[in-house]
Amino acid sequence: MKQGSDAVLVKAAKSGSDAAFARLVDRYQQPVRSFLYRVCANQADADDIAQETFLAAWTAMATLGSASKLKSWLFGIAWRKAKGQARSAARAKVRETSWMSERETQDDPTTEMKIAMEQALAQLPPDQRAAVALCLAGDWTHGDAAKVLDMPLGTVKSHVTRGRARLTEILGVE
Amino acid sequence: MTDTDPLNAFFKAGEAPAVDHDFRAGVMEAVARRRLRIELAVRTATAALIFLAAAILAPALGPAISLVAGQLSTFLLALAVVGIIGFSGNWLSTHAQQLSTRRFF
């Protein structure tokens, strides 16, 4: 059961309550970080960006209008920061990929699936990857994803369709 | 995405942990550092403004202080000066803390 609705926590956070803001971090860190894991293709960078996202949210909390827009607002910040680090993330991906090819294969099926998805997502263009991360991996509608990613609705739908097809092809699933 | 989606298992494998106290602690530490920077900036700017105001007003305040000193005993004058400084400092300190919550940075 949610202890304190988003509206209550946002109001308290706007008034300067660190406890309320920490509660919001607890509530949204998993979806934000999961999204960034899929978009950045580098978990370390993703966590750094996630932390920057929440810090930016704390700084700009007064500009958040309605608490009902909190989730999309957070994801919008995260996406913009991820795009801003796209170049350095691409350079890090080259290093990460070479390291990944040298590490021992994990026997854990979950880890293997995680690695397989990371490598598959890395082959998608950034915008397509983001659309897939929101609409396929998350529970976002195409319309909400379009607002967060600042893309036309038709573009998001196209990205999701093509992204799904590409992922199923790479991963060998139907 | 439905539970029957074959990609579902792959996405679930790559999810961030549901609970991560270390991550939250890292975020709140960053928040504390930013708040400290804001407070330091506000207090520094406040001190600079006080110094500037005193420098500008000194020529005008000099005769006024002399006039007041001529009519008050030294003790009352010292009490008045201390009171003004104390009240101003408390007011500025209180408002500086409130300004730090504005999150200009």
Chai-1 contact restraints between the chains, C-beta under 6 A:
chainA,res_idxA,chainB,res_idxB,connection_type,confidence,min_distance_angstrom,max_distance_angstrom,comment,restraint_id
A,G16,B,T101,contact,1.0,0.0,6.0,A-B,restraint_1
A,A22,B,R24,contact,1.0,0.0,6.0,A-B,restraint_2
A,A22,B,M28,contact,1.0,0.0,6.0,A-B,restraint_3
A,V25,B,R24,contact,1.0,0.0,6.0,A-B,restraint_4
A,V25,B,V27,contact,1.0,0.0,6.0,A-B,restraint_5
A,D26,B,R24,contact,1.0,0.0,6.0,A-B,restraint_6
A,Q29,B,F23,contact,1.0,0.0,6.0,A-B,restraint_7
A,Q30,B,A16,contact,1.0,0.0,6.0,A-B,restraint_8
A,Q30,B,A18,contact,1.0,0.0,6.0,A-B,restraint_9
A,R33,B,A16,contact,1.0,0.0,6.0,A-B,restraint_10
A,S34,B,E15,contact,1.0,0.0,6.0,A-B,restraint_11
A,S34,B,A16,contact,1.0,0.0,6.0,A-B,restraint_12
A,Y37,B,G14,contact,1.0,0.0,6.0,A-B,restraint_13
A,Q51,B,G26,contact,1.0,0.0,6.0,A-B,restraint_14
A,Q51,B,V27,contact,1.0,0.0,6.0,A-B,restraint_15
A,F54,B,V27,contact,1.0,0.0,6.0,A-B,restraint_16
A,L55,B,A30,contact,1.0,0.0,6.0,A-B,restraint_17
A,W58,B,V31,contact,1.0,0.0,6.0,A-B,restraint_18
A,T59,B,R103,contact,1.0,0.0,6.0,A-B,restraint_19
A,T110,B,A13,contact,1.0,0.0,6.0,A-B,restraint_20
A,M113,B,F10,contact,1.0,0.0,6.0,A-B,restraint_21
A,M113,B,A13,contact,1.0,0.0,6.0,A-B,restraint_22
A,K114,B,A13,contact,1.0,0.0,6.0,A-B,restraint_23
A,K114,B,G14,contact,1.0,0.0,6.0,A-B,restraint_24
A,M117,B,F10,contact,1.0,0.0,6.0,A-B,restraint_25
A,M117,B,G14,contact,1.0,0.0,6.0,A-B,restraint_26
A,L136,B,M1,contact,1.0,0.0,6.0,A-B,restraint_27
A,A137,B,F11,contact,1.0,0.0,6.0,A-B,restraint_28
A,L167,B,L7,contact,1.0,0.0,6.0,A-B,restraint_29
A,V173,B,P6,contact,1.0,0.0,6.0,A-B,restraint_30
